[in-house]
Each structure stands twice: as structure tokens, then as C-alpha cells.
């Protein structure tokens, strides 16, 4: 299926990428210390905070896995975005977790562990788990980017694709390493505007060419009732919906890349407004790409070349190809020039996610592992250098991991399970640490350790240990593994705190200040 992408579209994309690097070079003059580099001097106000939070979370990988869910799940996939928006709104109105977290004055979540429980070892342990989980979580971002560029531009040379993705990653590294959170916030804002325009434009063109009735009928033919009802056992099912409710909470209140925005907010009132107004963005960031995935399903189902590439002869989806559906669809749908704008928006989204995530995990390793191990003796200059070195080390790992790892499941489900290694235990620790005076260090250690039990939710791990053959099953649902791990972490947090209480149980209780 030949793409509409031309030289003009490459010029549009290239001009945008060069502009983002210029931003990083310019704002480097404003970076005076770690406070400026990591949390932008805690000067983030509501409107810019909303845009940068949505911009960082609405990345290319978000568009790709959301479109994949729309392609494989139909309209029923909308429940993911709806629940994400509702949970963010509730957190914004109540200040649940994020307001008391901002009150502590920490820059990272592992820093809160040490402040609350008075244990440097807990901070180091929690920082390692957070960094490992987070880096694994973004391990396939580059692969998703490569799939997008391949599908949109029509490039088939695998070497060329790897070269394009390497250049893009290097550009992200340049402006993130130079400007830190300041450059991340500025570029995220611009990328948010560009991407929003591109996605809305793609939806309007898709509906006008395909027709609403045609889209609905195709979903019904391919998916049946499961394409409209998320509780249908043939599709997502009740346990998956419950899992999405929990993910909605942790993705904006516990996940470090979102929580760092709360830490960077000017005050507690800005934190609440930030999440309240961002709730709509948390919903839309899923639902618009999901709708494009549904449109891709309609288009590819009704064209012989598309049906041959993405469907089995019996009409069932070829799961391994589903991630490519959205970019291939856009390459056929959008005209010259417009496809360049949409491509620039999507690649901008790739960069906006990478800059936030790279900065986040590098800063966690520097501030919550290396700095505590040094006894807190590192100077501001050294800490900045260590953070920048970790940026490049993590980037190198991502290149290798993206080429090696076999996905074996929907990208969204991979990310949910890999993130659960951290956030199942972190949720229990933060919930107890912020709202329960008797929460103890031992309970926190046990809860964080429980996250390791999320690993069987990854399909390659299941294949490695022979779960499929042993139980004669298709696989263990990542939702079931994630929910079970969450319950285990909470139970261990409570039991560990009751059986092994701290000598001073009220020490560091942030809610008492």
C-alpha cells in the first residue's frame, strides 16, 4: 500500500525537529541547579502545567497503543479513556495523594519514601525499582516509533528506519540534557498544540470519507457485541475494566512522570487545578487515537490490500500486525502536506514523551540512588553531570531493548504490566505513608518487593516458564496479574506495619504538617 508521504512532508517534519533542538540550546542558560533542572524551579502555573502534562502523556506511543486498542477492541476501548478522565477529575477535586505529596516538598517519589519513613535504604530500593520498571515501561517506545514511521512514510528498509529513530532519540537527548524540565515544559506545550491539531484533523477527514454508519457497521461485523460493550467476556471483560480504573488512578497520581508535574507546581491550589483541567486531556488522549484505530479497521477491512495485510482468511485480526494499522491507514487517507503536519505532530509526540521519561528515570537514578549512596555529598554540578550521563545510558539501553524484545501482546497491556512492577507497591506505600500514621518501613519494603510478582503478566515471561503448556491455557491475563499484585502489595504493607512497627510511627507523617 503506497504512502502519500512526499519530500514536502519530510521538510515539514525536519523543520519542526530542528526547532525543538534550538529550544534546548536556548533555555540551557536558565539552568542554575537541580531544582531548575528537575522541577523547573517549582514555578509551573495552571495553564502551562495542563498543556505540558497532557503533552507528555499524549505521546506517539500513546497514540499507537490507543489506536491499536481501537483496532482490536472497537468502540468498547473507549472505556479506557473515559475511566482515565474520571479518575483524574476525582483526584483533581479531592487532591488525593498529589496534594499531600506536593506539601512534602519532594522532587521524586523515592525521596518521599526517605522523608516519610526515615530510611535511606528504602529510598535507594524504591528508586531502583522505579527506574527499572520505568525504563522497561518505555522500552518499546522506539519500536512503536519505528512502526509508525514505517507505516506512514512507506519506508521498507529496516536499516533506514533504525537510523531515523536513532537520530530522533539523539535530538531528544540534546535538548533534554541541556535544558532539563524547562525545555521539556516548553517543547511539550508546542508539541501539544501541533499534535492536537493533527489528530483532530485526521478524525474529521476519516469520518468525512468513511461515513459514521459505515464505521459502526464494520465494528459490528468484525467484533460483534464485544466491540461495543467492554464488559463482554469475548472482549475486555469485567476484570479488565476494574484494572483500568486502578490504572487511571496510578497513571496520574503515582506514576512519576505525571507526579513530577505536581511536584513542579507553584502551590497546592495549582496542583488541584492542574489535575481537574487535565482530566479532559487524560480522556481525549486515549479516545481520539482509539477512534482513529476504529477508522483504520473500517478502511482496511473494506480494501482488498488492507484485508490481506491485517486479517486472516476467516476474518479474524492478525494480532501481530495490529500496531501498524493506524499509520498505514493515515498514509492512505491524508493528502500531501496534511500528512506532513500530522506526521510532525506524531513525531513531536514521540519526542515529548521521551524527553519527560528520560529526564524522569535519569533523575531518579541520580537523586534517589547515586546521591544517597554517596551520603548526600555530591555537589550541584556533579548531580547535574550524573543525571545527564544517565540520560545517555538509558537511551542506549532503549535502542537495544526495542530491537530485541518480542512483544507478544498489545503494547498497552505490556506497558501496564511493566509499570505494575513499580506502581503496585508504590501505590500501597504512598497511600499508607500519606494517610496512615502506623505505616512502617518494613511494610514499605515488603510492598515494594511485591511488584516483582507482576512479571508473569508479560507474555514472554509466561512462555519462558511454560505457563501455557502447564495449564493448557491461552495465557494469564495481565489484568488479573496486576490486580492480584496490587492486593498483595496492600496486604503486605498492612501486615508488615502491624507486625514490625517503627519505633516512632508518626515520624515523617506528611498529613500532620
Steps between C-alpha positions, in 0.01 A plus 500: 500500500692804368518798738402858414806626694724721279811718518286798606380303801859414596587871488213580738613232744867599477430868565309414814772271637770763453284755681473280809878465525533878481269526804727277707809701406327826587358407844827344618603849618222493765610175669676587827449184707307175548183684603492678164603187308251255654195704604548831313555690824150400618355781290250300292165681477162353410462560126855406405489208743185360340647527150834345592340216699270407214780557250736260675233235555357536148806354333544307179502177699167607657353560156636167378379278785167683520444464126594133530238457774239670280597271212484181708219597740269736311290761681526298823858628530359845581452388861879530550497872421175567682628344822834683468316832477263428789778389736713806414199725570439335837866541593488864392190574707613313811878543478533127574871412541630788282426789740662345810785389274555860383481611864805289581715705261666195342622485140459122452283229653794301644605821676161486671579146620807625688325809633198306626670189638844639580673221308765575240510131404127511424554799275780323311298178469190687389702709254650191339161335461348818359782551253511136383123484460486838328781424258343164410166679463642732236713224350280462194439869432764492227347190344161671493665803342669283237171329417333841464767647274502182288125496457459874440789563261507167320870443579573128491876499562550383859843666519357836394227478762752429776706796384196732509404389851858538623518857368166585665616357832823698480304820438293432812815438699655828389222733610412297811861477619553872442174647628355242741140556614495856363557385142268202554215731607549741210529233230213298650278806470583549132469128429163490675367767265643340184387149589150608605451672164630197310283245683180702473566561132556127440170414673302753294647376172441137598133550590433705188647231273380186677162607639379444857250225417763312306740515796241367745395217270860389445566479875184291536607263223858453623456509879129440563359601839851501653581798279248715687475355853824497706345256750448236229711196581595454135677835511642687799290358784417627855846435650662708226264791572591488871868491405448813287343683796810430708730596212312828469589582861864402490572649157434854621562478877775241548683471169812712533479679162158640592570547873808707418260761356331520841843540661581779252173686561517846657270406792235253615215690334681478167536123554123458533425718201769321303332161540145633474562666165728221379226242552348581162840459340556166674175381342557644154858373475356149490171547319610699194778252402261213581247647259770528233574131563131421447506699175810303397308178567220621272729610217727196502208255531339645188811503280645179360864597561420601858302186571784287370754676724301520824241220500501123481290334227229426761469873580688497832764761570869422455604611850870543421418755228242703691751762623568603138135557411473867601811636319423296187145637503623859536745449215205415271250752636684832528611715204848640440586781744230400746672168558820693574324710765348190660835322476675794667238495775545129558879519498469800732299275727777241485747764616275650769460161665865408470627826649278471808569131555875522440529794739284326756689169515844664475414735787368213713825307456708810575296644788363183661778248447838665431456804726383299806777243443753784507365614833353813345843646433468561125508862388234658280735487203580133552133406540417675173785314329388162639142563387616587149722190483203282600296661220740356243536161673122454509472606136757238398306231688177602328656456156612146587178398679273620219689284251510189720172470690212305342176670599253209478207711632338841447747780573265658758484173695880468493534851639239441770674185624855637483386812686330283761842380617528845656156651549327209677740529792538876472123548521487302825799686647376847404144432611612370838785748536281803435185395685596241766726596791583137583648422157848358560826464311477121496151515353628739233786267406262205471248694291765622257644149469153365412520674163728224371194273486363709212759351265288191409260740331754540217439246226869421435540419871201267480655325201834478677359316801262288292177635650300439183591133474480432874143625539384432144389861472534788258676709761457679829333838468724793584199658671464204737873501578501877559197498729634204698838671542330820619301313764815317610694828535225660712473190722877485551510871578236463770629174649862614492408824677296325768749219568816713466406854605748787496618630836366843413193429284402865452842610373475664159121483483440760229130540579575636846690804374 
